[in-house]
Amino acid sequence: MTTTEGPPRGAGRVEGGCTLTFDDGPDSEWTPRVLAELDRCEARATFFVIGARVDCAPELAHAAVDRGHDVELHCDRHVRHTELTDRELEDDTRSGLLALERAGLPRPTRWRPPWGICSEASPRVAVEQGLELVGWTIDTHDWRGDASAEMLEAAGSGIEDGAIVLMHDALGPGARRQGVGETVGLIGPLCALARGQGLRVVSLSQEARARAAPRRLGAPG
Ligand SMILES: [Zn+2]
């Protein structure tokens, strides 16, 4: 882990950023707690949601958007792409997108497949639907139920410019924990760690804008 003795935050400098991502929601009990903690930490995040769960709780997905977070596509049914025929994958992707559309949410531009597993067809379906496939650089394994301090110790060293942290705001398939409290408890320390390195904690769309700006405009200094 590097400690920062970086350049001063001068005008025009685009700071680096890292992103917290939350899969498998929305969840009526846990998503509000994650949102409240993100508010408290003044952080923006990216949520990869399950279409069927958006159908059950569209107001939670809207709450995330209203607070400046991204709501992007995870799936409709939580199945590995490699276990689906090409047709089933196309159908699941369309169903998930339709659920977000029914809820009146912005059209997603990013897609994280269940377990991050792609089939040969996934990149093609992504292009057809105008979605960018997104993985992660840090896996907190929060589904296991480890304490937030343990997760911080294991994952914290990966916090760096451009880092994408995988977390969950709901109990997905295979979760070995009763609730998402330890994930909520990890948000503050991760934000502090990132900011200690001079990094902003931003959504992927904010991060993309920050990275596009200097290339488009020419970065001063
Ligand atoms: Zn998932």
Residues whose N, C-alpha, C, O or C-beta is under 5 A from the ligand:
A	BS01	ZN	D23 D24 P114 W115 G172
